[in-house]
């Protein structure tokens, strides 16, 4: 953790807290080697996270598209009818 903390603009306790969250979320594994704790990324955990984020963004973009099309259609209908919004 010390090596990670040296490279980041946050405190060692903050790095430790973030690593604990990643460990609890099963996104990393940790093993003790002497006095060091070595962290390793769990690829299957990251795949699950990627799938979740992809699903979220797909739904968000679909909703945005529907709202934009609805707004465009409402504006186009009003303009074609000779009324200025």
N, C-alpha and C positions, 0 to 999 in steps of 0.2 A: 504494500500500500504506500510505503514511503516514496518509492520510485514514481508511482502514479501521481501522488500529491505534489511532488516537485515540479511536474510538468503542467500543473493546472493552477489557475488563479483563484483557488479556494483553499480553505484550511484543511488540515489533515482530518479533523473530526467530521467535516462536511463530506470528504471523500469516503471516509469510513461509513458514514450514514448512507451514502448513495450505493456503495458496494453491498451493504446489508440489504437494501431494497432490491437490488438486482439478484442477490442470492435468494431472497424470499420469493421473488417472482420466477425463480428457476431459469434465469437468463444467463447465469454464470455458475460455475462450480469453484470450490475452493479446497485447497489441500495445504496442510501444514508441512513445512520443510524446515526443520530447525526452528529458528525464531521467526521465520518468514511465513506469511500466508500468501500462497500463489493462487491467483484467480485466472480462470480460463472461461472463455465464452462458450455457451452451449448452443450449438447451431440449431438444434430442434426448437429450443426456446425462442430464438430469434426468428425462426420460420413462422412460429405461431404468432409472434408479435407482428411480423410483416403482414401475415394474412389478415389479422385483426385491423391493422391500419389501412390496408388496401380495401377491405370491406367498408370501413368508415368513410374513406375518401370517395369510393364509388357511390355510396348512398348520398353523400354530401354534394357531389358534382351532379348527380341525377336530379336532386331537389333543386339545385341552382339552375340547371337547364330548364326544368319545368316552370319555375318562377319567371325566368327570363323570357321564355316563349309565351307564357300567359300575359306578361306585361307588354311584349311586342305585339301580340295579337290584339290586345285591348287598345293600344295606341294606333295600330293600323286600321282597326275598325272605326275608331273615332275620327281619324283623319280622312278615310274614304267617305264617310258620311257627310263630310263638309264642315264638321265641327273641329275647332282647334282646341286641344286640351288645355 
